[in-house]
Amino acid sequence: MINKLNIILCEPRGFCAGVERAIEIVERALKKYGAPIYVRHEIVHNRWVVEDLRNRGVIFVDEIDDIPENAVTIFSAHGISEQIENLAKKRGLPIIDATCPLVTKVHYQAQHYEKDGCQIILIGHAGHPEVEGTSGRVKNPVWLVSSVEDVQALNINEGVKLAYVTQTTLSVDDTSNIIKALKEKFPQIMGPELNDICYATQNRQNAVKQLAGKADILLVIGATNSSNSSRLRDLGEEIGIVSYLINDCSELNPEWLTNKNTVAITAGASAPEHLVMGVIDKLRQYRDCSVENLVTIREDIKFKLPPEIRYDEGKDHELKHEHN
């Protein structure tokens, strides 16, 4: 007799307020201005979201030069450098900024510290678009660190005034040891309060921690290039649960369920809920299932939309959109 499979759904999971805002910006822009709409970089790190928008007339580009004259241009949730923004403005492109407000806050922090005479140390992952955007918001080069070992390897002249900022998709837990190492090595270093870290990243990690001793397997739904999704998978492993990062139900392996009774499911901050439901439906094809929610906190944060695409404004800011 095959035992019933217990499914634990972590809450919160999936879309954060910044991702919801970015996707809504693109959808409203499509409705208001019509296709094509150009987005610099993937709007969020999820192929399902990107493909859905692409099918509806969104064109994703890596370079501003790839955008035709007068085409409505959206900056992704990860933020962009000042150089990219200035290039778009110089070309006169109609711009809508979908940068997550929490990322914008980090930009302001870095600029504030630099104006105060500080050199900036950025805690984050090399190559991540958010890191590239934040690095490009200050005038001087930044030192990038992603581990305590990176901090130990820093060779900075004594007397240099320093401040640190962090990539938003890292949690308080992810950065605490690095910040501690920075403060030990550079006692005068300045930095933001820990509560400035992205709430969504920390909340999703806290939910996974509650699974210790309760689940045999953790399925994390998200993209491999999503920092917060990969970290959720790693965190599951750290608390002793066999953990897998999958894009969707097509990557589910029934052999993972052998001799397992309880499967936990969470999703990265850019993974849509329908992918979660798809995984549950697939699991039900293998076993009789029961589903329970494990709620750690309720998220009710919502960020304001840019004025260009608000429906409720009588005198909406119009963008010129000329089709070639």
C-alpha positions as CSV (number, residue, x, y, z in Angstrom):
1,M,0.0,0.0,0.0
2,I,1.3,3.4,-1.0
3,N,1.1,6.0,1.8
4,K,-0.6,9.3,1.2
5,L,1.8,12.1,0.3
6,N,1.7,15.1,2.6
7,I,2.3,18.4,0.9
8,I,3.4,21.4,3.0
9,L,3.0,24.8,1.2
10,C,5.3,27.5,2.6
11,E,3.8,30.9,3.0
12,P,5.0,33.4,2.1
13,R,6.3,32.1,-1.3
14,G,6.5,33.3,-4.8
15,F,6.0,36.9,-6.1
16,C,7.1,39.7,-3.9
17,A,5.7,43.2,-4.1
18,G,8.6,44.4,-6.3
19,V,8.1,41.6,-8.9
20,E,4.3,42.1,-8.9
21,R,4.9,45.8,-9.5
22,A,7.3,45.2,-12.4
23,I,5.0,42.8,-14.1
24,E,2.0,45.0,-13.7
25,I,4.0,47.9,-15.2
26,V,4.7,45.9,-18.3
27,E,1.1,44.7,-18.6
28,R,-0.3,48.2,-18.2
29,A,2.2,49.6,-20.7
30,L,1.1,47.0,-23.2
31,K,-2.6,47.9,-22.7
32,K,-2.0,51.6,-22.8
33,Y,0.6,51.9,-25.6
34,G,0.2,48.7,-27.5
35,A,3.0,46.3,-28.7
36,P,5.8,46.3,-29.1
37,I,7.1,47.4,-25.7
38,Y,10.9,47.1,-25.1
39,V,12.3,45.9,-21.8
40,R,16.0,46.3,-21.0
41,H,17.0,42.9,-19.5
42,E,14.5,40.2,-18.3
43,I,11.8,42.0,-16.3
44,V,12.3,39.4,-13.6
45,H,14.3,36.1,-13.5
46,N,11.6,33.7,-14.5
47,R,11.3,32.2,-18.0
48,W,7.6,31.6,-17.8
49,V,7.0,35.3,-17.0
50,V,9.4,36.4,-19.7
51,E,7.9,34.1,-22.4
52,D,4.3,35.1,-21.6
53,L,5.2,38.7,-22.0
54,R,7.2,38.0,-25.1
55,N,4.2,36.3,-26.7
56,R,2.1,39.4,-25.9
57,G,4.5,41.8,-27.7
58,V,7.3,42.5,-25.3
59,I,10.8,42.6,-26.7
60,F,13.6,42.0,-24.3
61,V,17.0,43.5,-25.1
62,D,20.4,43.6,-23.5
63,E,21.5,47.0,-24.9
64,I,19.8,50.3,-25.3
65,D,21.1,50.5,-28.8
66,D,18.9,47.6,-29.7
67,I,15.8,49.7,-29.0
68,P,14.2,51.6,-32.0
69,E,13.7,55.3,-31.9
70,N,10.6,56.5,-29.9
71,A,9.8,52.9,-28.6
72,V,8.4,52.7,-25.1
73,T,11.3,51.5,-22.9
74,I,11.0,49.8,-19.5
75,F,13.9,49.2,-17.1
76,S,13.7,45.8,-15.3
77,A,13.1,45.3,-11.5
78,H,16.8,44.8,-10.9
79,G,17.7,48.4,-11.6
80,I,20.2,49.9,-14.1
81,S,23.3,52.0,-13.9
82,E,23.3,55.7,-14.3
83,Q,25.2,55.3,-17.6
84,I,22.4,53.1,-19.1
85,E,19.7,55.6,-17.9
86,N,21.6,58.5,-19.4
87,L,22.0,56.7,-22.7
88,A,18.3,56.1,-22.9
89,K,17.5,59.7,-22.0
90,K,20.1,61.0,-24.5
91,R,18.3,59.0,-27.2
92,G,15.0,60.5,-26.1
93,L,13.4,57.2,-25.5
94,P,10.1,57.2,-23.5
95,I,11.1,55.5,-20.3
96,I,9.1,53.7,-17.6
97,D,11.2,52.6,-14.6
98,A,10.2,49.3,-13.1
99,T,13.2,49.2,-10.7
100,C,12.1,47.7,-7.3
101,P,11.8,50.5,-4.8
102,L,14.0,48.6,-2.4
103,V,16.7,48.5,-5.0
104,T,16.3,52.2,-5.6
105,K,16.7,52.7,-1.9
106,V,20.1,50.9,-2.0
107,H,21.1,53.1,-4.9
108,Y,20.3,56.2,-2.8
109,Q,22.2,54.7,0.2
110,A,25.3,54.1,-1.9
111,Q,25.2,57.7,-3.4
112,H,24.6,59.1,0.1
113,Y,27.7,57.4,1.5
114,E,29.8,58.4,-1.5
115,K,28.8,62.1,-1.1
116,D,29.9,61.7,2.5
117,G,33.3,60.8,1.3
118,C,33.1,57.0,1.6
119,Q,34.4,54.3,-0.7
120,I,31.7,51.7,-1.2
121,I,31.9,48.0,-0.5
122,L,29.0,46.1,-2.1
123,I,27.8,42.8,-0.7
124,G,26.5,40.7,-3.6
125,H,27.1,38.3,-6.4
126,A,29.3,39.2,-9.4
127,G,27.4,39.4,-12.7
128,H,24.0,39.9,-11.1
129,P,22.1,42.7,-12.9
130,E,21.3,44.3,-9.5
131,V,25.0,44.4,-8.6
132,E,25.8,45.9,-12.0
133,G,23.1,48.6,-11.5
134,T,24.1,49.5,-8.0
135,S,27.8,49.7,-8.9
136,G,26.9,52.0,-11.7
137,R,25.1,54.4,-9.5
138,V,28.2,55.7,-7.8
139,K,31.2,57.5,-9.4
140,N,34.0,55.5,-8.0
141,P,34.7,51.8,-8.4
142,V,33.2,49.6,-5.7
143,W,34.7,46.6,-3.9
144,L,32.4,43.5,-4.4
145,V,32.4,40.8,-1.7
146,S,30.2,37.7,-1.5
147,S,31.8,35.8,1.4
148,V,33.8,36.3,4.6
149,E,36.8,35.1,2.6
150,D,36.3,38.0,0.2
151,V,36.4,40.4,3.1
152,Q,39.6,38.9,4.4
153,A,41.2,39.3,1.0
154,L,40.4,43.0,0.8
155,N,43.5,45.2,0.6
156,I,42.4,48.7,1.4
157,N,44.7,51.5,2.6
158,E,44.3,52.5,6.2
159,G,42.4,55.7,6.6
160,V,40.1,55.2,3.7
161,K,36.5,56.1,4.7
162,L,34.3,53.0,4.0
163,A,30.6,52.2,3.8
164,Y,28.8,49.0,2.7
165,V,25.5,48.3,1.0
166,T,23.9,45.0,0.0
167,Q,22.2,43.3,-2.9
168,T,18.5,43.2,-2.0
169,T,18.0,39.5,-2.8
170,L,20.3,38.6,0.1
171,S,18.7,38.1,3.5
172,V,19.9,39.3,6.9
173,D,21.1,35.8,7.5
174,D,23.0,35.7,4.2
175,T,24.9,39.0,5.0
176,S,25.3,38.9,8.8
177,N,28.6,37.1,8.9
178,I,30.0,39.2,6.0
179,I,28.9,42.4,7.8
180,K,30.5,41.1,11.0
181,A,33.7,40.4,9.2
182,L,33.7,43.9,7.6
183,K,33.2,45.6,11.0
184,E,36.0,43.5,12.5
185,K,38.4,44.4,9.7
186,F,37.2,48.0,9.3
187,P,35.9,49.2,12.7
188,Q,34.8,52.6,11.4
189,I,32.9,51.2,8.4
190,M,29.3,52.6,8.0
191,G,26.3,50.8,6.7
192,P,22.5,50.7,6.6
193,E,20.3,49.2,9.3
194,L,19.6,45.4,8.9
195,N,15.9,46.1,8.5
196,D,16.8,47.7,5.2
197,I,17.4,44.2,3.8
198,C,14.6,43.0,1.4
199,Y,11.7,41.8,3.5
200,A,10.7,39.2,0.9
201,T,14.0,37.4,0.8
202,Q,14.1,37.1,4.6
203,N,10.5,36.1,4.9
204,R,10.8,33.2,2.4
205,Q,14.0,31.9,4.1
206,N,12.3,32.1,7.5
207,A,9.4,30.0,6.1
208,V,11.9,27.3,4.9
209,K,13.6,27.2,8.3
210,Q,10.2,26.2,9.8
211,L,10.3,23.0,7.8
212,A,13.2,21.5,9.9
213,G,12.0,18.1,11.0
214,K,8.7,18.4,9.1
215,A,9.6,17.5,5.5
216,D,11.5,14.8,3.7
217,I,11.9,16.8,0.5
218,L,11.9,20.5,-0.4
219,L,10.9,21.6,-3.9
220,V,11.9,25.2,-4.7
221,I,10.2,26.5,-7.8
222,G,12.4,29.2,-9.5
223,A,15.0,29.9,-12.0
224,T,18.7,28.8,-11.7
225,N,19.7,32.5,-12.3
226,S,17.5,33.7,-9.5
227,S,19.7,34.3,-6.5
228,N,16.9,34.1,-3.9
229,S,15.6,30.8,-5.4
230,S,19.0,29.2,-5.3
231,R,19.5,30.3,-1.7
232,L,16.2,28.7,-0.7
233,R,17.3,25.4,-2.1
234,D,20.7,25.7,-0.3
235,L,18.9,26.6,2.9
236,G,16.8,23.5,2.7
237,E,19.9,21.4,2.4
238,E,21.5,23.2,5.4
239,I,18.6,22.2,7.6
240,G,18.8,18.6,6.5
241,I,16.1,18.3,3.9
242,V,16.9,16.9,0.4
243,S,16.2,19.9,-1.8
244,Y,15.6,20.5,-5.5
245,L,15.4,23.7,-7.5
246,I,13.0,23.2,-10.5
247,N,11.6,25.6,-13.1
248,D,8.2,23.8,-13.2
249,C,6.5,20.5,-12.9
250,S,8.2,19.1,-16.1
251,E,11.4,18.8,-14.1
252,L,9.8,16.8,-11.3
253,N,11.3,13.3,-10.9
254,P,8.9,10.7,-9.4
255,E,11.9,8.8,-8.1
256,W,12.5,11.6,-5.6
257,L,9.3,10.5,-3.8
258,T,10.5,6.9,-3.1
259,N,10.0,6.2,0.6
260,K,9.1,9.8,1.2
261,N,6.0,10.9,3.1
262,T,6.1,14.7,3.2
263,V,7.1,17.1,0.5
264,A,7.4,20.9,1.1
265,I,7.0,23.4,-1.6
266,T,8.1,27.0,-1.8
267,A,8.9,29.4,-4.7
268,G,11.4,32.2,-5.3
269,A,10.3,35.8,-5.4
270,S,9.9,35.8,-9.2
271,A,8.0,32.5,-9.6
272,P,4.3,32.8,-10.4
273,E,1.8,30.8,-8.3
274,H,0.4,28.8,-11.3
275,L,3.8,27.0,-11.4
276,V,3.2,25.9,-7.7
277,M,-0.2,24.7,-8.6
278,G,1.2,22.8,-11.6
279,V,3.7,21.0,-9.3
280,I,0.9,20.0,-6.9
281,D,-1.2,18.7,-9.8
282,K,1.7,16.6,-11.0
283,L,2.4,15.2,-7.5
284,R,-1.3,14.1,-7.4
285,Q,-0.7,12.0,-10.5
286,Y,1.9,10.0,-8.6
287,R,0.2,9.7,-5.2
288,D,-2.9,10.5,-3.2
289,C,-2.1,13.9,-1.6
290,S,-3.1,16.1,1.3
291,V,-2.1,19.8,1.3
292,E,-1.5,22.1,4.2
293,N,-0.3,25.6,4.5
294,L,2.6,26.5,6.8
295,V,2.2,30.3,7.4
296,T,5.0,32.2,9.0
297,I,3.9,35.8,8.2
298,R,1.4,37.5,6.0
299,E,2.8,39.9,3.4
300,D,0.6,42.9,2.5
301,I,3.2,45.3,1.1
302,K,2.3,47.0,-2.2
303,F,4.5,49.5,-4.0
304,K,3.1,52.5,-6.0
305,L,3.1,52.4,-9.8
306,P,4.9,55.0,-11.9
307,P,2.6,57.8,-13.0
308,E,3.0,56.9,-16.7
309,I,0.8,53.9,-16.4
310,R,-1.6,54.6,-13.6
311,Y,-5.2,54.3,-14.7
312,D,-6.7,56.4,-12.0
313,E,-5.1,59.7,-13.0
314,G,-7.2,62.1,-15.0
315,K,-4.2,63.8,-16.4
316,D,-2.0,60.9,-17.1
317,H,1.6,61.5,-18.3
318,E,1.5,60.5,-22.0
319,L,4.4,58.8,-23.7
320,K,4.7,59.1,-27.4
321,H,4.7,55.7,-29.0
322,E,5.4,55.7,-32.7
323,H,5.4,52.4,-34.5
324,N,8.0,52.1,-37.2
